[in-house]
Amino acid sequence: MSDSDNTNESGTSLASRVNLREALEERYLAYALSTIMHRALPDVRDGLKPVHRRLLFAMHKLKLDPKSGFKKCARVVGDVIGKYHPHGDQSVYDALVRLAQDFAVRYPLVEGQGNFGSVDGDNAAAMRYTESRMTEVASRLLEDLEQDTVDFRATYDGEEDEPVVLPANFPNLLANGSSGIAVGMATNIPPHNVAEICSAALHLIKFRSASVETLLKFMPGPDLPTGGVIIEPHANILKAYTTGRGSIRVRAKWHKEELGRGGYRIVITEIPYQVQKSKLIERIADQLFERKIPLVGDIFDESAEDIRLIIEPKNRTIDPVLLMESLFRVSDLETRLSLNMNVLTNGLVPKVLPLNDIILGWLDHRQVVLIRKSKYRLTNIARRLEILSGLIVAFLNLDEVIRIIRYEDEVKPTLISTFTLTDIQAEAILNMRLRSLRKLEEMALRREHDELLLEQAKLQGLVQSEEQQWAQIADSIKQLKKQFGEKTTLGKRRTIFTKAPDVDLDSADAFIEKESITIICSAMGWIRALKGHQPDMSKLSYKTGDEHKFAFHAETTDKILICSTDGRIYTVGADKFPGGRGHGEPIRLLLDLAQDVEIFDIFIYKADQQRLIVASDGRGFVVNESDLLSNAKRGKQVLNVKAPVIAKICTVATGNHIAAIGQNRKLLIYKTAEVNILAKGRGVMLQRYKDGGISDAITFDIEDGLHWLDTGGRNRTVAEPDLAEWLGARAQTGRAPPRGFPSNNKFTQ
């Protein structure tokens, strides 16, 4: 194409140059703001996201009040996506379903009829089968919506109006919580008890600067739809609510059920929030099959409408508290409830707020709603008083009014000029029915006029007095607290608080069934534990492209130490390794390994033993194996290394001398006492190299001579008198090894 093809008749270029970086930044920012404001984060005032707000508004327009009949959910979803929410029908229906699930929402906003899913994770029936209407809670959120209490905006197609926020005569944000993921930020607010929120709000009305610590005396923490037990210390809960970020440990609720003759079983009646019961049982059953929970004999589900999970112990001598503590450690019977109170303030600005600011955000909104409602009522009263004044004038001059209506050509202007009326008053007189001319109607008009004057005076005083406003808001909150109080079925607290029992879970090892196993790890990091001590490792099979790397005999009661090239040591119980089915599992499922890190050694822990741990640059130290233990999944940093240096050797340190050989094929022998014993660190230089690093190192008793295996598997030995030329001090270079030393520079093959 020629240059002339790129221009129009006026010579202007048809293609405009755009800075790609600026264009991407502009468009991504627009997308991020849209996600934050219109999808992921709730408004601090009504606690709703746009989809939930539009659902309730559509149901309100359909007159699906708590006392009305149900309508098909498909009808509701159709109105929502057709008028207010330009997104997929399934996402809108999923949002509606969640609002109706009493195990997902503490105070449901939708009352469902039909299959709305279950705590097992079952999906709801299709929207054409289910029906819905609003609950009393939803009605409170929409209360006074038509009285100019909130702003409205045009819908996406400009044909309808929708509320920017709901009046929210219910603290929905804290009561029902919220969760969502935006661009670069997220929110996670657990549900709370409404009666407790009301108590805290009433205290804040009196003492606006009350601290979070004071408010927690009224509402000590979350109150979850599925109940459960919170075991998080109060200090941690206080810190989370003060900063707006943190986590809270929640456990299943259980009790011991006696069976007679010393037998018992555990009955679980409540599970942690947002845990699917079916997946919970499946996970525990898998661990039971793989012998990772040795104290448990069996698990089965006796649930009907209420949850009832049965845990049978392996034998009657097992302490039930110890059994449950071991289960809490390895299953979702204990979870961490995330707290990230990131909300939209004034519907515009995302911000992480502490507890007191969250409640104040709702209270301030209620004050705005009250003032706007009062002003709206004052406007209506003024309009009605104007009409009533005109009607009273008409009653006082009834004969003249009738004459004007009967004989004058321009009735309305004549009425206005004769009695000094407004256009509205004259119109009201002309629209008055004949039967309204009774004497009783005149008395009713005067009575209504006087009542409206009194109401007008009260409302004017309310609008001008902040003290009266907060008094009325407090009265409303007290009514709310009474409706959802502790004595009501819906308002009764479900989640309890307690301290975790002080149990030494290491004692649970005594209940692990001792069995012989063979632990096998491939070069690609697939690990498994075969039953028994396998005599012939050559018959083991591996995945295509994989090969043998480690194999050794152990017992299920052993602790296994795993060494990684970043200098970390991981501790895993031998009973935790997957069984011998297939090729096992990737070792990364058991450990928190970085992507560029590999395993270089695996061995059985022995409490009274020492190890020589060495980096590729020749630095190292001796460490007690007891200092290598760690319960953390991310292991314990023992040898400090910095790329490109890696941890390379972790060999038993039992001899009085160390033999080290480098990649430069220089052998050096010196006393073990020259190397420090440390718990962790970088260590000292064991052997110095001009190029390369260390190849191998061992400890040995010099009186027994230096041993190695040649390439043929034969044991070769150099006696003590013949080792004199390689003896030296730590950090020297060394000399070429004896004749016959393996070409791969390894003491063991």
Buried (B, 14 or more C-beta within 10 A) or exposed (E): EEEEEEEEEEEEEEEEEEEEEEEEEEEEEEEBBEBBBBBBBBBBBBBBBBBBBBBBBBBBBBEBBEEEEBBBBBBBBBBBBBBBBEBEBEBBBBBBBBBBBBBBBBBBBBBBBBBBBBBBEEEBBEBEEBBBBBBBBBBBBBBBBEBBBBEEEEBEEEEBBBBBBBBBBBBBBBBBBBBBEBBEBBBBBBBBBBBBBBBBBBBBBEEEEBEBEBBBEBBBBBBBBBBBBBBBEEEEBBEBBBBBBBBBBBBBBBEEEEEEEEEBBBBBBBBBBBBBBEEBBEBBBEBBEBBBBBBBBEBEBEBEEEBEBBBBBBEEEBBBEBBBBBBBEBBBBBBEBBBBBBBBBEEEEBBBBBBBBBBBBBBBBBBBBBBBBBBBBBEEBEEBBBBBBBBBBBBEBEEEBEEBBEEEEEBBEBBBEBBEBEEEBBBBBEEBEEEBBEEEBBEEBBEBBEEBEEEBEEBBEBBEEEEBBBEBBBEBBEEBBEBBBEEEEBBEBBBEEEEBEEBEEEEBBEBBEEBEBBBBBBBBBBBBBBEEEBEEEEEBEBEEEBEEBBBBBBBBBBBBBBBBBBBBBBBBBBBBBBBBEEBBBBBBEBBEBEEEBBBBBBBBBBEEBBBBBBBBBBBBBBBBBEBBBBEEEEBBBBBBBEEEBBBBBBBBBBBEBBBBBBBBBBBBBBBBEEBEEBEBBBBBBBBBBEEBBBBBBBBBEBEEBBBBBEEEEEEBEBEBEEBEEBBBEBBBBBBEBBEEBBEEBBBEE
